[in-house]
């Protein structure tokens, strides 16, 4: 991993969903570049793994962001270690539903992927320094047409749209808001696929990508670090697609 080791020295960044996948790779990247990282996760097992990977410089908080207690725990952690130079709203999960979506499944998806980022933005907007950066994790699924993923795609389209509006709202304070749009990246999001179908799914997906492979979380983390860093000082309301060319097919 090649890094510019000075971009985040003296800066504090909160990363939700930092216990696995893109969030974990992003937290590791930010730490390598000098940041103080506050990270969240829901699973004790994944948080234990993240602690082993990230070390003592990361402040990890167990929180279910679909709950009021989870939002409060993260807000408290941010204020204990802040103010924030960066806020990365990354936590979320994928779900395979097809056309059959019941009310409970819909509510759970919206609570985790849409409601939580909205409530965290509301709670933490004043804790982000003027001139800071906010990053939202979207998904290339919002631009595809996949019969199995209408609900997941809808949640990611929602936060992508919100991100552009947040950019307008926070521009007077010099806070940039951008969206990372990952495509097929190896991550825990694939856990929604049954074990017997996952390898076949990955192989089929790779055939749809111009670069012919599934991406690595570190590749998405590099793009995230750019958007959170001063190198992207004139970038706001933008989407950076990291999908190997998937949406061009």
C-alpha positions as CSV (number, residue, x, y, z in Angstrom):
1,X,0.0,0.0,0.0
2,X,1.5,3.3,-1.1
3,X,0.5,6.3,1.1
4,X,1.2,9.9,1.5
5,X,2.0,9.7,5.2
6,X,1.4,13.4,6.0
7,X,-2.2,14.1,4.8
8,X,-4.0,13.2,8.0
9,X,-1.4,14.0,10.7
10,X,-3.2,15.9,13.5
11,X,-6.6,15.1,12.1
12,X,-9.5,13.0,13.5
13,X,-11.8,11.0,11.3
14,X,-14.9,9.0,12.3
15,X,-15.6,5.9,10.1
16,X,-18.8,4.0,10.6
17,X,-18.7,0.4,9.6
18,X,-15.0,0.3,10.3
19,X,-14.9,-3.3,11.5
20,X,-14.7,-5.1,8.1
21,X,-14.5,-4.6,4.4
22,X,-14.1,-1.2,2.9
23,X,-14.5,0.6,6.3
24,X,-11.7,-1.5,7.9
25,X,-9.4,-1.0,4.9
26,X,-10.2,2.8,5.0
27,X,-9.5,3.0,8.7
28,X,-6.2,1.2,8.2
29,X,-5.3,3.6,5.4
30,X,-6.2,6.7,7.4
31,X,-4.1,5.5,10.4
32,X,-1.2,4.9,8.1
33,X,-1.4,8.5,7.0
34,X,-1.4,9.8,10.5
35,X,-5.1,10.2,11.4
36,X,-6.7,9.5,14.8
37,X,-9.6,7.2,13.8
38,X,-12.9,6.6,15.6
39,X,-14.5,3.5,14.2
40,X,-17.8,1.8,14.7
41,X,-19.0,-1.8,14.3
42,X,-21.9,-3.9,15.3
43,X,-20.4,-7.4,15.6
44,X,-18.1,-8.2,18.6
45,X,-16.3,-10.7,16.5
46,X,-15.6,-8.2,13.7
47,X,-14.6,-5.5,16.2
48,X,-12.1,-7.9,17.8
49,X,-10.6,-8.5,14.4
50,X,-10.5,-4.8,13.7
51,X,-8.7,-4.1,17.0
52,X,-6.0,-6.7,16.0
53,X,-5.6,-5.0,12.6
54,X,-5.7,-1.4,13.6
55,X,-4.1,-1.4,17.0
56,X,-4.4,1.0,19.9
57,X,-4.5,4.2,17.8
58,X,-8.0,3.4,16.7
59,X,-10.9,4.1,19.1
60,X,-13.5,1.5,18.3
61,X,-17.1,1.6,19.4
62,X,-19.7,-1.1,19.3
63,X,-23.0,0.4,18.1
64,X,-26.0,-0.7,16.1
65,X,-26.6,2.4,14.1
66,X,-30.2,1.4,13.4
67,X,-31.0,2.1,17.0
68,X,-31.2,5.3,19.1
69,X,-28.7,3.9,21.6
70,X,-26.2,3.2,18.7
71,X,-26.5,6.8,17.4
72,X,-26.0,8.1,20.9
73,X,-22.9,5.9,21.5
74,X,-21.2,7.1,18.3
75,X,-22.1,10.7,19.0
76,X,-20.6,10.5,22.5
77,X,-17.4,8.9,21.1
78,X,-17.0,11.6,18.5
79,X,-17.3,14.3,21.1
80,X,-14.9,12.6,23.4
81,X,-12.2,12.5,20.7
82,X,-13.2,15.3,18.4
83,X,-13.8,17.7,16.9
84,X,-13.9,15.9,13.6
85,X,-11.9,16.7,10.5
86,X,-13.6,13.9,8.6
87,X,-16.9,12.0,8.9
88,X,-17.2,8.9,6.7
89,X,-20.8,7.5,6.7
90,X,-19.9,4.0,5.5
91,X,-21.9,1.5,7.5
92,X,-24.6,-0.5,5.8
93,X,-25.5,-3.9,4.6
94,X,-26.8,-5.6,1.4
95,X,-29.9,-7.7,1.1
96,X,-31.2,-9.9,-1.7
97,X,-35.0,-9.5,-2.0
98,X,-36.1,-9.6,-5.6
99,X,-39.7,-8.3,-5.8
100,X,-40.7,-9.9,-2.6
101,X,-40.2,-7.3,0.1
102,X,-42.1,-7.4,3.4
103,X,-42.5,-4.5,5.7
104,X,-40.0,-5.7,8.3
105,X,-37.3,-6.2,5.7
106,X,-38.0,-2.8,4.1
107,X,-37.9,-1.1,7.5
108,X,-34.7,-2.8,8.6
109,X,-32.9,-1.9,5.3
110,X,-34.0,1.7,5.5
111,X,-33.0,2.0,9.2
112,X,-29.5,0.8,8.6
113,X,-28.7,2.2,5.2
114,X,-30.7,5.5,5.1
115,X,-32.0,6.5,8.5
116,X,-28.7,5.9,10.3
117,X,-26.7,8.2,8.0
118,X,-29.4,10.9,8.2
119,X,-29.5,10.8,12.0
120,X,-25.7,10.8,12.3
121,X,-25.4,13.7,9.9
122,X,-28.0,15.6,12.0
123,X,-26.2,14.7,15.3
124,X,-22.6,15.4,14.1
125,X,-22.8,18.2,11.6
126,X,-21.7,20.7,14.3
127,X,-18.9,18.4,15.4
128,X,-17.2,18.5,11.9
129,X,-14.7,21.4,11.7
130,X,-15.3,24.2,9.2
131,X,-13.3,23.2,6.2
132,X,-13.7,19.5,7.0
133,X,-15.0,16.7,4.8
134,X,-17.9,14.2,4.8
135,X,-17.9,11.1,2.8
136,X,-20.9,8.8,2.1
137,X,-20.6,5.3,0.8
138,X,-23.1,4.6,-2.0
139,X,-23.0,1.7,-4.4
140,X,-22.8,1.0,-8.1
141,X,-26.0,-1.0,-7.5
142,X,-27.9,2.3,-7.6
143,X,-27.0,2.5,-11.3
144,X,-27.4,-1.1,-12.4
145,X,-30.5,-3.1,-13.1
146,X,-30.3,-6.2,-10.9
147,X,-33.4,-8.2,-10.3
148,X,-32.2,-9.4,-6.9
149,X,-31.3,-6.1,-5.4
150,X,-34.1,-3.5,-5.8
151,X,-34.3,-2.6,-2.1
152,X,-30.5,-2.4,-1.6
153,X,-30.2,-0.3,-4.7
154,X,-32.9,2.0,-3.5
155,X,-31.3,2.6,-0.1
156,X,-28.0,3.5,-1.8
157,X,-29.6,5.8,-4.3
158,X,-31.3,7.6,-1.4
159,X,-28.0,8.3,0.4
160,X,-26.3,9.3,-2.8
161,X,-29.0,11.9,-3.4
162,X,-28.8,13.1,0.2
163,X,-25.1,13.5,-0.1
164,X,-25.4,16.1,-2.9
165,X,-27.9,18.0,-0.9
166,X,-25.7,17.9,2.2
167,X,-22.9,19.3,0.0
168,X,-25.1,22.4,-0.7
169,X,-26.1,22.8,3.0
170,X,-22.6,22.6,4.3
171,X,-20.8,24.6,1.6
172,X,-21.1,27.9,3.6
173,X,-18.8,26.3,6.2
174,X,-16.4,25.0,3.7
175,X,-17.3,21.4,4.4
176,X,-17.1,19.2,1.4
177,X,-19.5,16.3,1.0
178,X,-18.9,13.5,-1.6
179,X,-20.0,10.0,-2.3
180,X,-17.8,6.9,-2.8
181,X,-19.5,4.5,-5.2
182,X,-17.9,1.1,-4.9
183,X,-18.7,-1.6,-7.4
184,X,-17.9,-5.3,-6.8
185,X,-15.4,-5.2,-3.9
186,X,-14.6,-8.2,-1.7
187,X,-16.4,-7.5,1.6
188,X,-18.8,-8.8,4.2
189,X,-21.7,-7.4,2.1
190,X,-21.4,-10.7,0.1
191,X,-22.5,-12.5,3.3
192,X,-26.1,-12.1,2.1
193,X,-25.4,-14.6,-0.6
194,X,-25.6,-18.3,0.4
195,X,-22.2,-20.0,0.7
196,X,-23.0,-22.4,-2.2
197,X,-23.8,-19.5,-4.6
198,X,-21.1,-17.0,-3.6
199,X,-18.2,-18.2,-5.8
200,X,-20.5,-18.5,-8.8
201,X,-21.8,-15.0,-8.1
202,X,-18.3,-13.6,-7.9
203,X,-17.2,-15.3,-11.1
204,X,-20.3,-14.1,-13.0
205,X,-19.8,-10.6,-11.6
206,X,-16.1,-10.4,-12.8
207,X,-17.3,-11.1,-16.3
208,X,-19.3,-7.9,-16.2
209,X,-16.4,-5.7,-15.1
210,X,-14.2,-4.0,-17.7
211,X,-11.0,-4.9,-15.7
212,X,-12.2,-8.5,-15.4
213,X,-11.9,-8.9,-11.6
214,X,-13.5,-8.1,-8.3
215,X,-11.8,-5.2,-6.5
216,X,-9.9,-5.2,-3.2
217,X,-11.1,-3.1,-0.2
218,X,-7.7,-1.3,-0.2
219,X,-8.5,0.1,-3.7
220,X,-11.8,1.6,-2.5
221,X,-10.0,2.9,0.7
222,X,-7.4,4.8,-1.4
223,X,-10.2,6.6,-3.2
224,X,-11.9,7.3,0.1
225,X,-8.7,8.7,1.6
226,X,-8.4,11.1,-1.4
227,X,-11.9,12.4,-1.0
228,X,-11.4,13.0,2.8
229,X,-8.0,14.6,2.3
230,X,-7.0,18.2,1.4
231,X,-6.0,16.8,-2.0
232,X,-9.7,16.9,-2.9
233,X,-10.1,20.5,-1.6
234,X,-12.1,21.6,-4.6
235,X,-14.3,18.5,-4.9
236,X,-17.8,18.5,-3.4
237,X,-21.1,17.1,-4.4
238,X,-19.2,14.6,-6.5
239,X,-19.3,10.8,-6.9
240,X,-16.2,8.8,-7.3
241,X,-17.0,5.5,-8.9
242,X,-14.6,2.6,-7.9
243,X,-16.0,-0.3,-9.8
244,X,-13.5,-1.5,-12.4
245,X,-15.7,-0.2,-15.2
246,X,-18.9,-2.2,-14.1
247,X,-21.4,0.6,-14.8
248,X,-19.9,1.1,-18.3
249,X,-21.0,-2.3,-19.5
